[in-house]
Amino acid sequence: MAVRLITDNCTGCELCLRACPYSAIDIVEDKARFNDNCTQCGACASACKFDAILLESSYSPNVDVTQYRGVWVVAEHLHGHFRRGTLELLGEGRRLAGKLGVELSAVLLGDGVGEMGAELFAYGADKLYLAQDPVLAHYRTGPYTDVLAGLINQHKPEIVLVSATPQGRDLAPRVAARLSAGLTADCTGLDIDESERLLVQTRPAFGGNLMATIVSRYARPQMATVRPGVMKALDPDLSPRASAKGDPSRTGEVVNVPVHLDERSMLTKIIEIVQLDADGRVNLQDAEIIVSGGRGLGKPENFALIRELAAALGGAVGASRAAVDAGWIPAYHQVGQTGRTVQPKLYIACGISGAVQHLAGMSSADCIIAINKDPAAPIFNIATYSIVGDLFEIVPALTKRLRESL
Amino acid sequence: MNVVVCIKQVPETTEVRVDPKTNALIREGVKSIINPVDENAIEAALQLRDQHGGPSTGSGSPPTSEGPPRAQSRGGKVTVITMGPPQAEEALRQALAMGADEAILLSDPASRGSDTLATSYALALMVRKIGDVDLVLCGKQAIDGDTGQVGPGLAERLGLPQVTFAIGLEVADAKLRARRVLDDFFEVVETKLPAVVTVVKQINDPRHPSMRNVLKAKRAEIVKWTLADLDADPKQAGFDGSPTQVIKVWPPEKRTGGKRLEGETDEIVGELAEAIKSMGIASG
C-alpha cells in the first residue's frame, strides 16, 4: 500500500493537512509534501478533492512475511467499559502470542480512555498502543480506520484480532481492504501452525451448517474478527457482578500515539445515539442465565411466561429467530447465528426446536434445559436436561417453584 | 438519484451438504435465490428512486426550487449488479421484476475463487464503470458466506464513506441520514453522498413483483461484462487476488443429548429446581 502525490493536481488547499492524523503533511510552496511522520494510513487520499493524492492498495503474494511480528487485539469499549469480547480476545491473543514467542499488544482508540489501559494489561496485554483525540471519542469508521491502518503500517504485527461485534465488523473489513490484508469473519476457533507461523482460523458458514478452516498464507497482517462469547478470557468471570478484574499485578508498556484529528474533515457525523429501553439493554452476552422462547409460544403475549421465569432466576430474555421474525419480540433478543452468540451458565430453551442457526449461538452454555412438545426436536440432541412436554404447564410451574424456593 | 444495488445469488437453504470425498458443497437440487437481505437493499433503492425523481425514461417531475437539486434535476435509476456464474442472471431478472431499471452481470471464469477482498475489487470496478452513482446499497451479509465484509471493502475500494447495519434511510441535499442498529443502541449518522450503505432486514418489506413486471423482466436485456471489460488487473481477481485460502470444509460435529426428564409436571419441576439451585447462580 502506498500514498502517492500527483503534484500537478495539488492546489495546496490544506484539506489533506487537516485530515492527516499523524501530522505528516507540510505545505511547501503551495504543494503538499509528506514528512517522516507518514504512516501511509491513507487519510489524506480520502480527503483530497482534486485527485492529487492516490491511495494505491493491491494484494501481492510476495510480501516479506518475516518483517511482521506480534499479535494485536483491537480493544472495543462503550460508556467506559470494555466489551466482553475484547477481554476474551486478550486471553486468546495471549495464548497465540505464547505459541509464536511474541508480544501481545492491545490497541485502544478513544478520548480520555488512558486510565482504562490497566485493565487491558490485567487481561493479558504486554503493550498498549494508545491513541486519544476528541474525534475518536465515539467509534466512526473513517478516523478509526485511518489511525489503525497507520499503526499497522508502522509496527507491522503479524496478527490483528477484532471482536465480531457490529463495530468490529464495520472496522475490520475497511482496514483489511485498505491494507489488502486477508480477513476471516466471525471466527469461532483460532490456532497457530507453528511450522509456517500461520494463523489457522475456523469459522461457521451457511448458518452454522458448515465449518471452514481458512488461512492467509502470503498476506500480512493476518486479520480475523472473532465471535464474542467463544474465547476464554484470562479471568473467566466476566459477569458484571464479578469482583475479579483480571490479574491486577500484570502491567505493561504504554505507547502513546500522537494523533491530531480535525472534526471538520470528518465525512460522517453522529447525530444521535439512542439507548434501547431497559428490556433491550439486557446484555445477553454478559448474562449468566438466559431464558429463551421460540415458535412454540404461539403468540407474543406468551413471552410473559418467559419473562417471569427469567425474572425469578435473575436472568435475561432470549428468543429464537422464528419468534423475532414473527414480530413477537425485538431483534436484540435474538440468539443464534444471525443474533447473539451467548455462553451463559444456564440456558433454558422453551418452545425452541433448535434449528442449527439457533444452536450455533448457544450450544456452548454450561447447562441447557430444553422444553419442547416435539420429542424429535434437535434441541434435545444438545440439551443437558430434556423435557418433552407442554411448556405452558411446565414453565409457570417452574417459575412458581423457584419463587418459593430461592 | 442513481442507486447501484449489489446482490448475491445464494442457495435457497443453508441446510447444505458436503461431499465427504471432495469437501465440495453439493449444490445439485438446491434452488438459487437472491440473498434475502439483498431484496431489502433493492426495495430501499426503489423507494429512494421514487421519492427523488423517478426513472429518467419517464416524464418525471420538474425540478423545484426547494428540495435536493442534484438528485431531482436529472431523474434517477436503480442499477442492480452481481458477480457470479452465468446462471446468476436469474437473480438479476428477479431484481428487474421488482422494479430495478438496469441489471449488469460480471461473469468471468477468472473471478472464480474470489474472497471478499477480490470481490470488493471487482464490484468497485463495476460501480466506477457505471459512473455518476449517488448511492451504493448492499445487504448486511449473505446467508451462505455470512461475512458481511464486501460492503465495507467496496466502500474502501471506492474511497467513499460507509454506513453499515442501516435500519432507516433518508436522503436530502446530497446528504444521507441513516439509523443504524447496533448491539445495545441505535445510532443516527449523517454522511455526504455518494456513500456505500449496508441494510438490515428490518428496514422494509420487499415488494412482490407483479406478473406484468415478471414477464417484462424475462425479456429484459441483462448487460454482461467480463473482467477485461473492466480493465481489471488479473492479479487482483479470483484466486490470485484473494489473500485468504479455504483449506478445509466440514460439517460440524453433532453433540449428544443429556438426561431426559419424564413423569408428572411436579416431579420434573422439582428436579429442575434442584439442578438450578445446585449451580448456585440464580439470584432470585
Interface residues (C-beta under 8 A of the other chain):
Chain A: A45 S46 L55 S58 Y59 S60 P61 L78 T141 G142 T145 T165 P166 Q167 R169 D170 A172 P173 R174 A176 A177 R178 S180 A181 G182 L183 T184 A185 D186 P204 A205 F206 G207 G208 N209 L210 M211 A212 T213 I214 V215 S216 R217 Y218 A219 L267 T268 K269 I270 I271 E272 I273 V274 Q275 L276 G280 R281 N283 E288 I289 A312 L313 G314 G315 A331 Y332 Q337 K345 L346 V356 Q357 S363 D366 C367 I368 I369 F380 N381 I382 A383 T384 Y385 S386 I387 V388 G389 E393 I394 A397 L398 R401 L402 R403 S405 L406
Chain B: P11 T14 E15 V16 V18 L25 D115 T116 L117 A118 S120 I143 D144 G145 D146 T147 G148 Q149 V150 G151 P152 G153 A155 E156 R157 G159 P161 Q162 V163 T164 F165 R177 R180 V181 L182 D183 D184 F185 F186 E187 V188 V189 E190 T191 K192 Q202 D233 K235 Q236 D240 G241 S242 P243 T244 Q245 V246 I247 K248 V249 W250 P251 P252 K254 R255 T256 G257 G258 K259 R260 L261 E262 T265 D266 I268 V269 G270 E271 L272 A273 A275 I276 K277 M279 I281 A282 S283 G284
